[in-house]
Amino acid sequence: MIKNHRIYILISVLMFAGCETTNIAQIPYRKEYSKYVNDMVILHYPESPQMDVNIRNDEMFISSLVAGPAIIPQLMMLLAKNSANEEDALAFNEIIFDLNIGDVLCEKLNTKFQLCSYFHVVPQESIVNNNTVWKLMEKKDKNAKDYEQIGTELGIDTILETDVLSFGIKDPGIFSDPYAYINVDVKMTTAAEGIVIWRDIIQAKTEVGTSTVAFEDMVYTDMEFLRKKLEEVADAVSERCIEKLGFDTNYTYLLEKDYIDKTKHKINIAEKLNELNVLRDEDLISNTDYDKTKLELIEKAKGRNDAGPGVETKLSATAITNLKIKGELSKINSNKTVPATETRRESLHIPQ
């Protein structure tokens, strides 16, 4: 009897192995906070978790029926299932070896904040070369001075940190279809005082659209298939983040490739918004020009005839003028060395 009891305990431990619990105090976001958010950066921790894979539940179900209530066979099948899941995880992670889920999520969030909110968001590519910020992001428990330093480095007042707790592919079993899932810890903090104004665990899952057998075949025959499914679930969780902050996500359909292909102007709104945002971040256009041109771009992407001039190819007059200035100055300064401490604005001689 004691031996059987120990076996039951071992089975329970195996069943719950790998289950992760989080003890994160959630802080609801208040709409009045939005008036204090002007310039924001979206960051993720340098380390990216490995994806989890659990698609063997149907096999386990059939085998358990065959084996009956016998403890030892059930235990052996459970061990085999866990081993198969580990092998799947190793194979799938090797396929997406160059995919950083944190990068993907931040890119999705950046685009959606530009499209759905009035926040000015630092372009993700502007963060990559800032070693000071990346070093600070290695610390999960940052203090007020750390947040103040990030704010000073990037010229922002608000920091949105994302921490991907887990992601992967699951099949619940009982002849159901697999789905992709992701769990993210998001935290919004003020740069000046390091005060947390929002923290939540955001979850999302998206169906992969095939049976488990067909899914496995697709993963090994089409190397982009798995990556695409993970990007889709990252997109879904990014949209939930936007909704949690109270912003309207009705226009996110403008980002869909199928919609873009059907429209007259075929504007890749994500690409165009990013190009425009880079100009704003590099002080080549003002925030006012950015806001105005962004709205015109969105109206144009929606197919509105009254959207003004062809925003797909024309930015505001200020943007074009500054771009010309940049080109001329690049020629003049091509043989000059800009001191490392000199700012981008100073090197381009663009007035404050």
Sequence and secondary structure as in RCSB ss.txt:
>XXXX:A:sequence
MIKNHRIYILISVLMFAGCETTNIAQIPYRKEYSKYVNDMVILHYPESPQMDVNIRNDEMFISSLVAGPAIIPQL
MMLLAKNSANEEDALAFNEIIFDLNIGDVLCEKLNTKFQLCSYFHVVPQESIVNNNTVWKLMEKKDKNAKDYEQI
GTELGIDTILETDVLSFGIKDPGIFSDPYAYINVDVKMTTAAEGIVIWRDIIQAKTEVGTSTVAFEDMVYTDMEF
LRKKLEEVADAVSERCIEKLGFDTNYTYLLEKDYIDKTKHKINIAEKLNELNVLRDEDLISNTDYDKTKLELIEK
AKGRNDAGPGVETKLSATAITNLKIKGELSKINSNKTVPATETRRESLHIPQ
>XXXX:A:secstr
 HHHHHHHHHHHHHHTTT        B   GGGGGG  EEEEEE S     EEE  HHHHHHHHHHHTT HHHHH
HHHHHHHHHHHHHHHHHHHHTTT  HHHHHHHHHHHHHHHH   EE  THHHHT HHHHHHHT SS  HHHHHHH
HHHHT SEEEEEEEEEEEEE  STT   EEEEEEEEEEEETTT  EEEEEEEEEEEE SS HHHHHHHHHH HHH
HHHHHHHHHHHHHHHHHHHTT   GGGGGG HHHHHHSSS   HHHHHHHHHHHHHTTSS HHHHHHHHHHHHHH
HTT TTS S TTT   HHHHHHHHHHHHHHHHTTTS   TTS HHHHHT   
